[in-house]
Amino acid sequence: SLGASYVLAGRYPQAQTVLAQALEAFHNCGDHYGEAVARLWLCLLAWETGDTLRLKREGEALQQLVQAHGYSFLFTRRTLQGPLSLRRLVPLLLALRELPNQRAFAASILDMLHLSELEVHPGYQLRVQTLGQFRVWRGQEEIMPQEWRRESARQLFQVLLSYRDQRLEREQIIELLWPEQDPETGARDFKVALSTLFKVLEPRRAANAPSAYIVRDGTLYGLRPHADVWLDVAEFEKLIQQAQARFSHAPEESLALYRQALALYAGDFLQETPYAPWSMEERERLRLVYLRSAERAASLLAQARLWDEVLALAEAMLERDACWERAYQFAIEAYLAQGLRAQALRTYQRCVERLRDELQVEPSPSTLALGRKIQRA
């Protein structure tokens, strides 16, 4: 533990001494697991100090112990003696993958972690929240507002997130961020913003090293494919797709997935930039995905007669779109099912007034039918 702490603190000579002593003691008493853990930290030490020869030697010894005793879990789940975050080991695995004798071993571990497509990694996963308040974490460490230093760097990252499935021309990005700038000034501002963004996302990246998160191809820029990024909108849409696939034949599973997805929708996409040209289209698209998915979830909740959840979800839909007629219908049905005629009537009147005032339309036949049902009740 002391040797590992020295590695994490960057006190490498002390780490080497203590880990060597631990390794010898484990070897003398026949503790193979202790040997493997000591070798793991010695490998990490060799990688962080750039000692390729020692990395090769320690990597081969670690591979033998892991394969002989089934210790691959040291890389795939947290242990008492391992690093706090397993992502700390990913750059080490990428380095071992470049060594001929360790290539297959390292590749198999990366495949277990679903990171086999990685080319470069900083030792932590980037976590990004774009639904509601915009927040970014380097591993467990949140990037605070003052760390961005330049608002343009933050906005540049938001542009790349909005167009995350494509690469943008530099001039296209400049036009989005600085439409009134002349080409020379825009190019200069872009260069400064990009440099700042690199420093914010990867503070320890060497000046000429490739970025783990942003890729450049000539004058094209975008998020690096297969980068180790957890993005809330990507997780949101993945859960929605899984829920839809189970909607007909496994309603309980579908509802559980819808609940997880809708819980991620803490607000509209990049809601702090409501008029920014780079976020408006994506914001509207995701809001529509949310509303349609909430409708499906509400129908499952109604089938299960979970009326309180139906009401809560209907109100959540109306917060996103006050003219979403289906939400009013769900709320009316929930109130009637609970014998709350007055609340159902007020909700119906609210629906009629909102549709007339904002859209100048009358309620649909199904909503009018609910109004007659209220009268009969």
Disulfide bonds with the S-S distance in Angstrom:
none
